[in-house]
Amino acid sequence: MRRTAFILGSGLLLFVAFWNSVTWHLQRFWGASGYFWQAQWERLLSTYEGKEWILYIIGATHVPSLCFWTFNGLLLVVDTTGKPNFISRYRIQVGKNEPAIQTWPHLEKEVKKE
């Protein structure tokens, strides 16, 4: 029983010391970088002063849309060409969405004719 109490007590003491150390470092980091991000936000607001609707258009529609189409455009290239192989091997429906050239070999001849 004493051994268990010693092990659990030591583990708890080490955990609390580690947690306090991590908390201290994070507070220093956020304290230092918090002013930086606040300054950037204020600079952005002063740039579009009186035209907050532009921030809405850019921030709520254009940025997510650009991220969506960039990522999915890359996946579209993988779906149509089958390359790079390291991404196409993780497909959920293996054999279902093969590139058109592999599914219809005569299509490659038609494409090369034009």
C-alpha positions in Angstrom: 0.0 0.0 0.0 2.8 2.4 0.8 4.5 1.6 -2.5 1.3 2.3 -4.4 0.9 5.6 -2.6 4.5 6.6 -3.2 4.2 5.8 -7.0 0.9 7.6 -7.4 2.0 10.5 -5.3 5.2 10.9 -7.3 3.4 10.6 -10.5 0.9 13.2 -9.5 3.6 15.6 -8.4 5.5 15.2 -11.7 2.3 15.7 -13.6 1.4 18.9 -11.8 5.0 20.2 -12.2 4.9 19.4 -15.9 1.5 21.0 -16.3 2.5 24.2 -14.6 5.6 24.4 -16.7 3.6 24.0 -19.9 1.1 26.5 -18.8 3.8 29.0 -18.0 5.4 28.6 -21.5 2.0 28.9 -23.3 1.2 32.0 -21.3 4.5 33.6 -22.4 3.9 32.6 -26.0 0.4 33.9 -26.2 1.3 37.0 -24.3 4.0 37.8 -26.8 2.1 36.8 -30.0 -1.3 38.1 -28.8 -0.3 41.7 -29.4 1.1 40.9 -32.9 -2.2 39.3 -34.0 -4.2 42.2 -32.4 -2.0 44.7 -34.3 -2.6 42.8 -37.6 -6.3 42.8 -37.1 -6.4 46.5 -36.3 -4.3 47.2 -39.4 -6.8 45.2 -41.5 -9.8 47.0 -40.0 -8.2 50.4 -40.6 -7.5 49.5 -44.2 -11.2 48.7 -44.8 -12.6 51.4 -42.5 -16.2 52.1 -43.4 -16.4 49.2 -45.8 -16.8 46.2 -43.5 -18.9 44.5 -46.0 -15.8 43.9 -48.1 -14.3 42.0 -45.2 -17.4 39.9 -45.1 -17.2 39.2 -48.8 -13.5 38.3 -48.7 -13.5 36.5 -45.4 -16.7 34.6 -45.4 -17.0 33.7 -49.1 -13.8 34.1 -51.1 -11.3 32.5 -48.7 -13.3 29.3 -47.9 -14.2 29.0 -51.6 -10.6 29.4 -52.7 -9.4 26.8 -50.1 -12.2 24.4 -51.2 -11.4 24.6 -54.9 -7.6 24.5 -54.5 -7.8 21.3 -52.5 -10.5 19.7 -54.5 -8.9 20.8 -57.8 -5.8 18.7 -56.8 -8.1 15.7 -56.0 -9.8 16.2 -59.4 -6.4 16.0 -61.1 -5.7 12.8 -59.2 -9.1 11.4 -60.2 -8.8 12.2 -63.9 -5.1 11.2 -64.4 -4.6 8.5 -61.7 -1.3 10.2 -60.7 0.3 10.6 -58.2 -0.1 7.0 -57.1 0.6 7.7 -53.5 -2.7 9.5 -53.2 -4.8 7.3 -55.5 -4.1 4.2 -53.5 -6.0 5.7 -50.6 -9.3 5.9 -52.5 -12.3 4.5 -50.8 -13.9 3.0 -53.9 -11.0 1.1 -55.5 -11.8 0.3 -59.1 -14.9 2.5 -59.2 -13.4 5.8 -60.2 -10.6 4.9 -62.5 -9.4 7.5 -65.0 -11.3 7.6 -68.3 -8.3 6.5 -70.3 -8.1 3.2 -68.3 -11.8 2.6 -68.4 -12.3 3.4 -72.1 -9.0 2.7 -74.0 -10.4 3.9 -77.3 -10.9 7.3 -75.8 -7.2 7.8 -75.7 -7.0 7.3 -79.4 -9.8 9.8 -80.0 -8.1 12.4 -77.8 -4.8 12.0 -79.6 -6.4 12.4 -83.0 -7.6 15.8 -82.2 
